[in-house]
């Protein structure tokens, strides 16, 4: 059995291409909907075309009215779009038992994390490559290429969300008791941010000592707070403290009193 595939902005556009190419009326086309397409994230990036597969079998479509496709294609649900499934006509490769997985994932959690990260990035930008570094205390996924600004987002918020999602997936499939710490970096952004935070922390620590009053660095995520805590850990003239509840907390730098400094030196 022979097939031809056609794509378009939506299913109707793909059908129009198939009719023009094959010179066959729409109501005589036998086709499977491979993808309904999507408008991407907020309609800006990651848009995908709809795709259909047309059956080129010689038998007359009228002899099989049960597989005849109606003129109007109903709007798919969110679940159907995400699964890439057709409504009345499913491609042969997706004709699986309900218990079967839609995608084939590798068994190792780090390989799973890499596949998931690829899918997320491919939906946002193109031409991005991923490398993996395994260290004693973490696993680092380095992303190079593509639109780095979109992947990082304002103050790294998009990158942080991507990292959180990948880490959850990796640890869900991790068979060991020890949690795997995952970091996702784009074009060296994490290292640049670490250096900037350390420099800011030292400047504010000097100011706190000079004016004799605590200084707040505002709300920060756990990763950024850890950078500041470690940067000022060896400075016995100040101490750092996180205040507040939830994921984003304020980090405050306190100048040490002279008596406190003397106790530290003992």
C-alpha positions as CSV (number, residue, x, y, z in Angstrom):
1,X,0.0,0.0,0.0
2,X,1.5,3.4,-1.0
3,X,1.1,6.7,0.8
4,X,1.8,10.3,0.3
5,X,2.1,12.9,3.1
6,X,1.0,16.5,2.9
7,X,1.4,19.4,5.4
8,X,-0.2,22.8,5.8
9,X,-1.0,25.5,8.3
10,X,-4.0,23.3,9.4
11,X,-5.7,20.1,8.3
12,X,-7.9,21.9,5.8
13,X,-4.8,23.4,4.1
14,X,-3.1,20.0,4.0
15,X,-6.2,18.5,2.4
16,X,-6.3,21.2,-0.2
17,X,-2.7,20.4,-1.2
18,X,-3.6,16.7,-1.5
19,X,-6.7,17.4,-3.7
20,X,-4.7,19.7,-6.0
21,X,-1.8,17.2,-6.2
22,X,-3.8,14.1,-6.7
23,X,-6.8,15.6,-8.5
24,X,-9.2,13.7,-6.3
25,X,-12.4,15.2,-4.7
26,X,-12.1,15.7,-0.9
27,X,-14.9,13.2,-0.1
28,X,-12.9,10.4,-2.0
29,X,-9.6,10.9,-0.1
30,X,-8.6,8.2,2.3
31,X,-6.2,9.8,4.8
32,X,-4.9,9.7,8.3
33,X,-4.2,12.8,10.3
34,X,-0.7,12.5,11.6
35,X,-0.6,15.9,13.3
36,X,-3.1,18.8,13.8
37,X,-0.2,21.2,14.2
38,X,0.0,23.9,16.8
39,X,0.5,27.7,16.9
40,X,3.5,27.3,19.3
41,X,4.1,29.0,22.6
42,X,1.8,32.1,22.8
43,X,1.6,32.0,19.0
44,X,5.2,33.3,18.8
45,X,7.6,30.4,18.6
46,X,7.6,26.6,18.1
47,X,4.7,26.5,15.6
48,X,4.1,23.1,13.9
49,X,2.4,22.4,10.7
50,X,-0.5,20.0,10.4
51,X,0.3,16.8,8.4
52,X,-1.9,14.1,6.8
53,X,-1.1,10.8,5.1
54,X,-3.1,9.9,2.0
55,X,-3.7,6.3,1.1
56,X,-3.0,5.7,-2.6
57,X,-4.6,2.2,-2.8
58,X,-6.4,1.5,-6.1
59,X,-9.6,0.3,-4.6
60,X,-12.5,2.6,-4.8
61,X,-13.2,4.6,-1.6
62,X,-16.9,4.1,-2.2
63,X,-16.5,0.4,-1.5
64,X,-15.3,1.2,2.0
65,X,-17.7,3.9,3.2
66,X,-16.8,3.3,6.8
67,X,-13.4,4.9,6.3
68,X,-14.7,7.8,4.3
69,X,-13.8,11.1,5.9
70,X,-16.5,13.7,6.4
71,X,-16.1,17.2,4.9
72,X,-15.9,18.9,8.2
73,X,-13.1,18.1,10.7
74,X,-14.1,18.8,14.2
75,X,-11.9,20.8,16.5
76,X,-9.5,18.5,18.4
77,X,-9.2,18.6,22.1
78,X,-6.0,19.6,24.0
79,X,-5.4,16.0,24.8
80,X,-5.7,14.9,21.2
81,X,-3.3,17.6,20.0
82,X,-0.7,16.8,22.7
83,X,-0.9,13.1,21.9
84,X,-0.7,13.7,18.1
85,X,-3.6,11.3,17.6
86,X,-6.3,11.5,15.0
87,X,-10.0,11.5,15.8
88,X,-11.6,9.0,13.5
89,X,-8.5,7.8,11.6
90,X,-5.3,6.9,13.5
91,X,-2.0,6.1,11.7
92,X,-1.0,2.5,11.9
93,X,2.0,3.2,14.1
94,X,-0.2,4.7,16.8
95,X,-2.7,1.9,16.8
96,X,-1.4,0.5,20.1
97,X,-3.1,-1.0,23.2
98,X,-4.1,1.6,25.8
99,X,-1.4,0.4,28.1
100,X,1.4,1.1,25.6
101,X,3.5,4.3,25.8
102,X,3.2,6.9,23.2
103,X,6.9,7.5,23.0
104,X,9.9,5.2,23.3
105,X,12.2,6.6,26.1
106,X,15.6,5.2,27.1
107,X,15.9,3.4,30.4
108,X,18.6,5.5,32.0
109,X,17.3,8.6,33.9
110,X,19.9,10.9,32.4
111,X,19.2,9.8,28.9
112,X,15.5,10.3,29.6
113,X,16.3,13.8,30.9
114,X,18.2,14.6,27.7
115,X,15.3,13.4,25.5
116,X,12.8,15.5,27.5
117,X,15.1,18.6,27.3
118,X,15.4,18.1,23.6
119,X,11.6,18.0,23.2
120,X,11.2,21.2,25.3
121,X,13.9,23.1,23.4
122,X,12.8,22.0,20.0
123,X,9.3,23.4,20.8
124,X,10.8,26.8,21.6
125,X,13.7,27.3,19.2
126,X,15.7,25.4,16.6
127,X,19.4,24.5,15.9
128,X,20.2,24.0,19.6
129,X,22.6,21.2,20.7
130,X,22.8,19.6,24.1
131,X,25.9,18.2,25.8
132,X,25.9,16.4,29.3
133,X,28.5,16.7,32.0
134,X,28.4,14.4,35.0
135,X,30.0,15.7,38.2
136,X,30.2,14.4,41.7
137,X,27.3,16.5,43.0
138,X,25.3,17.3,39.9
139,X,24.5,16.6,36.3
140,X,24.9,19.6,33.9
141,X,23.0,19.9,30.6
142,X,24.7,22.5,28.4
143,X,22.6,24.0,25.6
144,X,24.4,25.8,22.8
145,X,22.8,27.5,19.7
146,X,19.2,28.4,19.1
147,X,17.6,31.5,20.6
148,X,19.4,31.8,23.9
149,X,17.4,34.9,25.0
150,X,14.1,33.0,24.8
151,X,15.4,29.9,26.5
152,X,16.8,32.0,29.4
153,X,13.9,34.4,29.8
154,X,13.7,37.4,32.1
155,X,16.2,37.0,35.0
156,X,16.5,33.4,34.0
157,X,13.0,32.5,34.9
158,X,12.3,30.4,31.7
159,X,15.6,28.5,32.1
160,X,14.8,27.9,35.8
161,X,11.4,26.4,34.9
162,X,12.9,24.1,32.2
163,X,15.5,23.0,34.7
164,X,12.9,22.2,37.4
165,X,10.9,20.1,34.9
166,X,13.9,18.1,33.6
167,X,15.0,17.5,37.2
168,X,11.6,16.1,38.2
169,X,11.6,13.8,35.2
170,X,15.1,12.5,35.9
171,X,14.4,11.8,39.6
172,X,11.1,10.2,38.8
173,X,12.9,7.5,36.8
174,X,15.9,7.4,39.2
175,X,16.1,3.9,40.8
176,X,18.7,5.0,43.4
177,X,17.7,6.5,46.8
178,X,20.0,9.5,46.2
179,X,18.4,12.5,44.5
180,X,20.1,13.6,41.3
181,X,20.8,17.3,41.2
182,X,20.2,18.7,37.7
183,X,21.3,22.0,36.2
184,X,20.5,23.3,32.7
185,X,22.7,26.0,31.3
186,X,22.4,28.0,28.1
187,X,25.5,29.5,26.6
188,X,27.3,29.8,29.9
189,X,24.5,31.9,31.5
190,X,24.8,30.2,34.9
191,X,28.5,30.9,35.3
192,X,28.0,34.5,34.3
193,X,25.2,34.9,36.8
194,X,27.2,33.3,39.5
195,X,30.1,35.8,38.9
196,X,27.7,38.8,38.9
197,X,26.0,37.6,42.1
198,X,29.3,37.1,43.9
199,X,30.5,40.6,42.9
200,X,27.2,42.2,44.1
201,X,27.3,40.2,47.3
202,X,30.8,41.5,48.1
203,X,29.9,45.1,47.3
204,X,26.8,45.0,49.5
205,X,28.7,43.3,52.3
206,X,31.2,46.2,52.3
207,X,28.3,48.7,52.4
208,X,26.6,46.9,55.3
209,X,29.9,47.1,57.3
210,X,30.3,50.7,56.4
211,X,26.9,51.9,57.4
212,X,26.4,49.4,60.2
213,X,23.0,48.3,59.0
214,X,21.6,45.2,57.3
215,X,21.0,45.3,53.5
216,X,18.5,43.2,51.7
217,X,19.2,41.7,48.3
218,X,15.5,41.1,47.6
219,X,13.8,37.9,46.7
220,X,16.0,35.2,45.2
221,X,15.6,31.6,44.3
222,X,17.4,28.8,46.2
223,X,20.2,28.5,43.7
224,X,21.0,32.3,43.8
225,X,20.8,32.4,47.6
226,X,23.2,29.5,47.9
227,X,25.7,31.4,45.7
228,X,25.6,34.5,48.0
229,X,25.8,32.4,51.2
230,X,28.9,30.6,49.9
231,X,30.5,33.8,48.6
232,X,30.2,35.6,52.0
233,X,30.8,32.5,54.2
234,X,34.5,33.4,54.7
235,X,33.8,37.0,55.5
236,X,33.5,37.1,59.3
237,X,32.5,40.7,59.3
238,X,29.1,39.9,58.0
239,X,26.5,37.1,58.1
240,X,23.7,36.2,55.7
241,X,20.2,35.1,56.4
242,X,17.2,34.1,54.3
243,X,13.8,35.5,55.3
244,X,10.3,34.6,54.3
245,X,8.6,31.5,53.2
246,X,8.2,29.7,49.9
247,X,10.6,29.2,47.0
248,X,11.5,32.9,46.6
249,X,12.9,34.4,49.8
250,X,14.7,37.6,50.7
251,X,18.4,37.4,51.5
252,X,19.7,39.8,54.0
253,X,23.3,40.7,54.8
254,X,23.9,41.7,58.4
255,X,27.1,43.5,59.7
256,X,28.6,41.6,62.6
257,X,29.0,43.4,65.9
258,X,32.5,43.7,67.3
259,X,31.7,41.3,70.1
260,X,30.4,38.8,67.6
261,X,33.5,39.1,65.5
262,X,35.7,38.5,68.5
263,X,33.8,35.3,69.3
264,X,34.2,34.1,65.7
265,X,38.0,34.6,66.0
266,X,38.3,32.5,69.2
